[in-house]
């Protein structure tokens, strides 16, 4: 018998991916599986890819309530924004990994600006991106952890080494990131119909309007000042211009991030080597983040179905900027895979248990 875990909101895409990963986890046992609108439906009707697994055959989704979930030793919450906070209040002693945005932001004003004036601010939990400086210790010590958003995970992994090493200016960062349609969730919408998406790409929520903007800025600002000597005396927070793009694919994120080089990097005799050295140092020994060989650029298919992240960096001397491209599976490292990675740390298990860095390609 393994450690019993429950999944609240398991009928969505991230919840279904959690079930798939948990089904193959060597140390975890699946307890309650809940889904509000799917309560009473067979799990394998909603997630047919789970057919044949003894944990799901003959099992129906249960209603999402605290009494159903309380028997688990750890609870994953894959609920819509605004619902996790209310449920967590009813489970004060539980170990929780939350995949929503409810506990990611430390700035109440930013929360209301991006999530609505009428949506209650619930405070901030430990931030669950293990590859950030100091994050693993904070996650291991926490009883409740907020898993980062998918765009945020990919963009932060792309930019953190530059800021930590003092190679990029924090106030001039541009991110253009394309995501597969599963990032918008499972609820039916006209703009996500196959006839609208196939053969087409579209930007949305441009001009700093996307909800992951304050999350990315918060995390990168904390990276910048985690090592005060690397901040070069600059007290400004990180500022980004973020444009998300909907891509005609079911899953994956490709983030292209550029930042103006600091004099330290721009005046280097070999800026490419300086940038690559920062990434090699930052991700040395990381099981899931891989700096690709020089000249090889990330592709979304290479990380599909995995908890992996691929990054590549180069200097653009003409523009005086660093260019970083990173890719993740938005349902893997961007959601369910990362949640399992977090839970492994919280439970004292091997961090890689139940996860793979190898994608399914083609």
N, C-alpha and C positions, 0 to 999 in steps of 0.2 A: 504494500500500500504506500502510495506517495503522499506528498503534501496536498491537501484538498484545496482547490481553488474554484472560484465561481466567476462567471462572466455575466455582467448586467449589460443589456443592450446587444445581445449576441446575434440578433437577426440582421444587423447592418453589415456592410462590407468589411469594416475593421473588426467587428465582432466575429464574423465568419472566419476571417483569417486567423484570429486568435484561437478559435476552436481547432482549426487545422493544425496550427503549431502545437497547441497543448496536447492534441491527440498523439503526437510523436515525441512528447517530452519524457525523458526517462525518470524524472523525479517528481512529477506533478500528476495528481489525479483530478479529473474534472468532476466538480460538484454541480451546483445549481447553474442552469443555463436559462436566462430570462430574455424576453423580448416583448415590449409593451403591446404593439399592434399585432404581433405574431403569436401571442399567448394562445396555447391550445393547438397550434399547428405543429406538424412533425418537423424536427430539425432538418431532416434530409430533404424535405419538400422545399425549404427555403435555401438550403445549401446542399444541392445534390452531389457536390464533389465529396461530401462526407459519407455517402452511402457505403455500407459495408463495414464501417468501423463500429465495434461493439459499444462504444461510449455513446453512439448517436442513433443507431438503428432502434426503432421503437420508442424513441424519446421525443416528447413534445416540449416546446418552449413553455416556461412558466411565466406568471406575471412578475413584474419587477417590483419587489418590496423588500424591506429590510429583514423581515422574518425569514424569507426564503433564502436570503444571502448570508445570514449571520453565522451559519454553521461552518462556513469556509474559513480557512486560515489566512487566505489572501483573496481579495476581490479585485477583479478588473472591471472598470466602469467604462463602457464604450457607448456612452449616452449622448444625446444632443446637448449642445451648449445650454447651460442654465439648469439642467436636470441633475447633474452629479452633485452639486452643492447641497441640494435639499435631501438627497438620499444619504450623503455622507454624514449629515447631521444626525441621522437616525442610527448610525453605526460608529459611535465615538471611539470604540476600542479596536476597530478593524485595521488590518494592514490593507491599504488601497493603492492601486495604480490607476490613475484617472487619465483617460485618453482625450477628454474634452478640454476646452480652454478655461474651465471654471477656476482653476487654481494656478494659472501660469503667470499672471501679471501682478507685479508689486505696486503698480500705479493705479489707484482707483479711478482717477480722472480718465486715464487712457482706456480703462475697462469700459466705462460708460460711453466714451466717445466711439468705440469700435463695436461694442456689443449691445448698446442701447441704454438709454437713461433709466428705463424701467426694469432692467435686469439687475438683480441684487449682486453687489460685489461681495465675494466670499473670502477674499484674502489670497495669500500665496503659499503654496507648498514647495517643498524641495523640487528643483528643476531636474528632470530626468534625461539629460543628455550626457551619458557617462564619459564621453571623450573630452569634455571640457575640463579645464584645470580645477582640481578640488572636487569634482562632481561625484566621483565614485565614493569617497568618504561620506559625503553628505547623503547620498542615496542609501548607503548601508546603514546609516544612523537614523534614517527617517522611518516613520510608520505610514506616512502618506506622501506620495510622489506624483507630480504632474508630468505626464509624458508630453514632449514637445509636439508642435504641429509638423506636418509633412514638409511644407515649404520652408518652415523655420529650421528644421533639422538639416535639410540639404544646404541651405544658404549659410547657416552658422558653421557647419563643417567646412564649407568652402572658404570662409573668410577669417575664422578664428586664428589660424596660424599667422596670417599676415599682421593682424593687430597685436597679437601677443609678442611678436618679434620686432614690433616697431617699424614695419616695412610699408605700411599703408596709412594714409591719412584718414582719420575716422569720420570726417564730415563730408566726404565726397565719395560715396559708395552707391553704385547702381546695380540692381539685380533684375534680370528678366528671366523668369522661370516658367517652363511649360509643364503642365500636369495632365495625367490621364483623367478620364471622366469619373473614375471611381472616387477621386478626391472630393467630388461634390456630394457624395453620399448616395443612398439608394432611393430616396424619395423621387417620384416621377416629376420631371420638369420638361416643358416644351423645348428649351434650348439644349437639352441633353438627349433628345431623340436621335437615333442613328442617322436619319436623313438630314439632320441639322449639323451633325458632328463629322460624319465621314467625308474625307477629302477637303476638310476646312480647318483652319485655325483661327482663334479669336482671342484678343486681349479682353480683360474684364477688370473692374475695380482698380483701374489705373489711377495715378495721381495720389498715391499714399493712402488709398481707401481700403486696402485689404487688411483683414483682421490680424494677419501674421506680422504686419509691419512693426507694431510696438514690441512684440515678442522677440523678433530678431534684433531690434535695437537694444532692448534690455539685456539680452544675453551677450551680445558683442561688446557692449559697454562694460559689463562685468569682466569679460575676458581682458579687455584693454587695461583695466585697473587691478586685475588680480596680481600682476607684477608691477607695482607702482613705478619702478625704475624704467620700465619699458614705455611708460606713457609719455615720456619726453617733456614732462611739464605741461602737457595739454589737458586742461580740465573739461573740455567739451565732451558731451556724450556723442555716441555714434549716431550718425544720421544716414538713412538710406532712402533711395528712390526705388520703389519696388513695383514692378509690373508683372502680374500673373497672366499666363496664357493657357487657354484650353487647347489640348492637342488631341487629335483623333486616334487615341489608343486607350485601352481600358485602365492601365496602371503604369506608373513610372513618373519620375520628375527629372527634368534636366534644367539645372540652374546655371546661367551664365552671369558671373559676378565680376564687376570691374571696380577698381579702387585706385585713386591717385597715389603714386609712389611717394614715400618720404625721401628726403635728400639722402638718407642712409642707403636706400635701395637704388635710387636714380643715379647716384654718383658711383655706385659699385662698378668695378671693371667688368663684371659679369653678372648683370641683374638676374638673369635666368637661374644661375647657380645659387644666388642668394635666396631667391624665392623658393626654389626646390629644396634647398637645405632647411628652410623653416618648416616646410611641410613634412620632410623626412623626419625631422626631430620631433614634431608634434605628434605624428602618428606612428612612430617606431613602436613595434610590438602590439599595436592595436589589432584586435582580431577581425574587426569588421570594416575598417576604413583603409583603403588602399590608394596610395599615390602611384599612378600609372607611369610606365617608362616614358621618357621624354619623346614628344611627338605623337603619342597615342592618346586619343581623346575619348572621354566617357561616352557610352551609349546606354540608353535605358534598358535595352534587352538583356544586357550582360548582368544586371542585378535583379531582374524580375524574379519574384518568388523567394528572394533572399533577404537577409538582414544586412547586406553589404552596402557600402558606399564607395564609389570610385571618384577620384579627384585628379585634376590635372591643372597645372599652373604655368604661366609664361609671362614674360615682360613684353609690353608694347612700348619700346623706347620712343617711337614717333609721338604717341599720345601721352607719354609719361605715366602709364597706368599698368597695374597688374591685371591679368585676365585669368580667372579661375572658372573652370567648368566642373560641376559636380553632378552626380546622378545617384538616385536611390529609388527603390520601390516605395511608392507612397503608402502602400498597405503593409510593407515590411519594416524597414528601418524608419519609415515615416509614421508608423502607427503600431501595428500588432507585434512585429518583431522586436521593436524597441521596448514595448511594454513587457515582453517576456524577458528581455535583457535586464530591464530594471528589476523585475520580480526576482530573477536569479540573484542579483546583488542583495536585495532586501532579505532574501531567505538564506543567504550564505551558501548558495549553490555555485557551481562553476558558471561563470558569466556566459559562456557559449552554449550551455546545455539547451538542447532542443532547437538550436538555430544553426543556420548555415550561411556562409558568406558567398556561396556559389549560386549564381542565378541559373534560370532555365532559358537556354538560347540555342537555336532560334525559337 
